[in-house]
Amino acid sequence: KRSCQVELYTDSVYVKDGITKWLKNWQQNNWKTSNKKEVKNKDLWMKLIESSSPHEINWRWVKGHAGIAGNEVADQLANKGIDSL
């Protein structure tokens, strides 16, 4: 796998802020929040770190359900995935 530049769009403020603002503190605080509670979804955050670490990612937030084509397709695919479980 080689490093690349990525523009990543998400409609989740939680994901964007988690990866861009809170992650370093969580790691430094043994995966505890500023309220001393366990970070939720730690396993998923760790997978996200692993898969994104070789890349330079510019995280961008977009409003969900606002008619943005790529976001609407992503939402449809996510719902399809959930329905198949």
N, C-alpha and C positions, 0 to 999 in steps of 0.2 A: 504494500500500500504506500502510495506516495502522498506527500502533503499537497494540499490545494487550498485555494481561497474559495470560500463559500458564503453566499448570501442566504441566510436561513430565516424564513418567515414563520411566525407562530401567532396564533390568536390567544395564546395563554400568557398572561402577565406573570403568572406563577413560574412558568418555565423560563421565560426571558429574565426575570429578576433573579430567579434561583441561580441560573448559570452565570449571569453577568454581575450580580451584586452580592449574593449571599454565600455562594459556594465556598470561597476561600475561608470565610469565617467559620462555616460549618466544619470544614476539615480541621481547622486550627483548634476548634472547640470540641473535638472528638464527636462530631456529628450531632451536636446539640444546637438548638436555636438560641437566639438572644434571650429567650424566656427560660432557658435551661431544659427545654423539652427535646425529646428525640426528633430528629428530622424525619418527616414522613417521606416514604418512597425512596429510602436510602439506596436500595438495590437498583432502582431505576436511575437515580442520579449517578451512581457508579458506572453503570453501563453507558450512560450519556457521556461521562468524562472519558471513558475508554475509547468510545467510537469517535469522539470529536477531537481528542487531544492532538493527533498529528496535523490537524488542519487549522487554518486561520479563518475563524467564523465570525461574520458580522451578523449578530442576532437582531432581527427586526420584528417589532410587534405590528400586527394588522388587526383591525376590528373584525371579529367573527360575524358571520351571517350578514355581511354588508355588500354582497354581490361581487366580491373579489374572486375572479375565476379560479385561480390556483387554490385559494383557501376553500372555496366551495367544493372543489374536487377532492381535496384532502379530507374534508368533513364527510363527504359521501363514502370515501374509501374506509375511513375510520369506523363509520357506522356499519358498513358492510362487514368489516372484520369483527366487530362486536357481535353482530347478528349470527356470524358463523360459529361462535363459541358454544 
